């Protein structure tokens, strides 16, 4: 019966998703570092974002009393409560263009002051200034049409056995410098801020089979394209700031909020192998004018007993393979675009002998994989279970097929909580 209902949902979302946009996307650095293959991993708070059924695994994996066959797996008895703050930017391009942006800002400020003092039009002052500073135009030309994509994320999340909730913000701005014919300018090609509040739960039908479901409230603000030059700098800055505050303020204003649903199932095939499937982002109305494409994904996770250890010096090993976003054909019509693969190893480096994985002083996680055909990698360092530093790099496709136009992302994150 449950399989039949899930099949109907998949068919329904396939019918309504033509020409639809992508939903707000939470960026989990643990998942991204292993190629974002996480549908069947979900053994902690990441179940909130990938597969709610995974919440049933908290305080079950590694629990010899409740699930003896999975007792060897590192135990997560407490669950998770975290505050995360992260950001990403094109560091290799940012540092090379910083001086250009600084010179343009100085030029604008000086021209503004001269215009106020002399009463001359701003256009006249700028033209005279640029005419006497050919070196600045030459520097700008060397960085013509270079993208400076930047991303931010902020999360407040908690997860316990069979329950999880999170409030998070994801933002993206993609400006590029253009030399222009006379006056240099910057174009904001994409700007959006997504604010999401979500909560859900799981239910273990048997020790092997769990199902999960959750609801979410999402709000999106976006600007498709905006030109920022030294003539409209102040107005453009105000516009972008207003859009950011519109998205993050009054998250529970239902007039501008879209309601969505996530569904998931997780099945333990053997003591070392489990499979999962999720249908996420089933929104019941447009999100800031965008019709959202539901995300239908499935995956498997292999966690060999030999490599896992449930002691004070616990070790976790996962190998995962996912087929993601199955019904979304936008920029994903080639098969490799839907395939995510990853491996992660987590090792407690400093522990109190005789205690379980719950009490640890220092833990290190190393990960790698492929997301949509592009390599991914990362690490996480946890200190006293309370402070965590994470870093991940992956790529997203800007073109119409895998390998056409890679956007390499480097993101860092600082977390506090347990």
NORMOZI-V619886 format. One record per residue. PHI is phi in whole degrees, 0 to 359 (* if undefined). Layout:
BEGIN
phi = (PHI PHI)
END
This chain:
BEGIN
phi = (* 296 297 294 297 298 296 299 296 297 297 296 294 294 289 270 263 298 57 261 265 278 280 306 238 281 260 274 290 299 288 300 295 251 75 61 269 215 300 253 281 25 254 209 300 296 300 300 261 249 193 302 300 294 300 291 278 297 62 239 295 85 258 297 287 269 221 304 292 254 295 290 282 306 270 240 284 285 102 218 222 222 242 237 221 218 204 218 200 279 302 293 267 300 293 283 251 300 296 296 298 295 294 295 296 296 300 298 296 295 296 297 293 296 297 291 284 264 81 287 298 300 301 295 297 295 298 295 293 293 296 263 228 295 295 290 297 297 295 295 301 290 245 298 61 264 285 230 297 229 229 228 211 214 227 232 217 213 211 228 301 71 209 204 207 203 236 213 231 232 230 214 226 232 275 217 274 227 294 74 280 238 250 297 211 239 247 270 288 217 217 210 225 251 241 225 238 214 203 190 212 227 219 273 292 222 294 258 244 226 236 211 204 204 244 217 247 230 226 231 233 211 231 291 202 211 262 242 235 286 268 236 303 297 296 292 298 297 298 294 295 297 297 297 291 299 282 270 274 53 301 265 284 291 293 244 253 256 258 229 223 236 230 204 217 221 227 274 291 223 293 244 231 224 236 217 211 219 239 246 61 273 270 264 203 298 248 52 88 265 272 271 275 298 253 256 222 216 197 229 225 245 231 296 300 301 269 259 215 249 223 301 263 292 225 237 225 229 230 230 221 234 247 245 50 297 259 266 263 290 59 224 281 265 306 300 295 263 260 240 218 199 227 223 230 240 227 284 265 219 216 260 305 96 256 277 296 292 248 216 263 208 226 235 237 242 217 198 168 224 244 59 94 254 291 222 197 176 210 221 235 249 242 57 63 254 253 225 245 230 216 212 229 205 228 237 275 266 267 254 203 299 97 282 213 276 247 277 244 237 233 244 211 244 233 231 134 226)
END
